[in-house]
Amino acid sequence: MFDSPDYPKALSEETFEAWLEKGRESKIGFEYMLVVWDEVEQAYRPVYAESRQHIKELNISPWGDSVEQESLVAVYDLFSEARIGGYSV
């Protein structure tokens, strides 16, 4: 995943699937998984959100527009695995 010049580096499908599963299994009612790039660590990490409002409250700038340590690369629905537009590059 994210294996193109538009992204900082590729993310393995196995890691992505494991992150989805972890979010689904959480006792907190998460609905979304954000894929966040950490500039210092040079790595992706998952951030889970309960709602679209929660995503907005996290206030993570989109990849390519951010000068912060963390950038939002994409948002996925945990259950349909569909990529959610309006939050990503």
C-alpha positions as CSV (number, residue, x, y, z in Angstrom):
1,M,0.0,0.0,0.0
2,F,1.1,3.6,-0.6
3,D,3.8,2.3,-2.9
4,S,4.2,5.4,-5.1
5,P,6.1,8.6,-5.2
6,D,3.0,10.3,-3.7
7,Y,3.7,8.8,-0.3
8,P,6.8,8.6,1.9
9,K,7.1,4.8,1.8
10,A,5.2,1.6,1.2
11,L,3.1,0.0,3.9
12,S,2.8,-3.8,3.9
13,E,-0.7,-5.4,3.4
14,E,0.0,-7.6,6.4
15,T,0.6,-4.6,8.7
16,F,-2.5,-2.8,7.3
17,E,-4.7,-5.9,7.9
18,A,-3.4,-6.3,11.4
19,W,-4.2,-2.7,12.2
20,L,-7.7,-3.1,10.9
21,E,-8.2,-6.2,13.0
22,K,-6.9,-4.5,16.1
23,G,-9.4,-1.6,15.6
24,R,-12.3,-4.0,15.1
25,E,-11.5,-6.0,18.2
26,S,-11.2,-3.0,20.4
27,K,-13.7,-2.7,23.2
28,I,-14.0,1.0,22.4
29,G,-16.5,1.4,19.5
30,F,-14.1,2.5,16.8
31,E,-15.5,3.0,13.3
32,Y,-12.4,4.5,11.5
33,M,-8.7,3.9,11.2
34,L,-6.5,6.8,10.2
35,V,-3.1,6.0,8.7
36,V,-0.7,8.6,10.0
37,W,2.9,9.3,8.9
38,D,5.3,10.2,11.7
39,E,8.1,12.3,10.2
40,V,10.5,11.7,13.1
41,E,10.1,8.0,13.3
42,Q,9.8,7.7,9.5
43,A,7.0,5.2,9.9
44,Y,3.3,4.9,9.6
45,R,1.0,4.3,12.6
46,P,-2.7,3.7,13.1
47,V,-4.9,6.1,14.9
48,Y,-8.5,4.9,15.6
49,A,-11.6,7.1,15.8
50,E,-15.1,6.6,17.0
51,S,-16.7,9.1,14.6
52,R,-16.1,11.6,11.8
53,Q,-16.3,14.3,14.4
54,H,-13.5,12.6,16.4
55,I,-11.4,12.6,13.2
56,K,-11.9,16.3,12.9
57,E,-11.1,16.8,16.6
58,L,-7.8,15.0,16.1
59,N,-6.8,17.8,13.8
60,I,-4.0,16.0,11.9
61,S,-3.0,17.9,8.8
62,P,-3.1,16.0,5.5
63,W,0.1,14.5,4.0
64,G,1.7,16.9,1.7
65,D,0.2,19.9,3.4
66,S,1.7,19.4,6.8
67,V,4.7,20.9,8.4
68,E,3.9,19.0,11.7
69,Q,5.6,15.8,12.9
70,E,2.5,13.8,12.0
71,S,0.5,13.8,8.8
72,L,-2.8,12.2,7.8
73,V,-2.3,9.9,4.9
74,A,-5.7,8.1,4.6
75,V,-8.8,7.2,6.5
76,Y,-10.6,3.8,6.3
77,D,-13.8,2.5,7.6
78,L,-12.8,-0.4,9.9
79,F,-15.6,-2.7,8.8
80,S,-16.1,-2.1,5.0
81,E,-12.4,-1.3,4.6
82,A,-13.4,1.5,2.2
83,R,-11.2,4.5,2.0
84,I,-13.0,7.6,3.2
85,G,-12.6,10.7,1.0
86,G,-12.2,14.2,2.3
87,Y,-9.5,13.4,4.8
88,S,-6.6,12.2,2.7
89,V,-4.4,13.2,-0.2
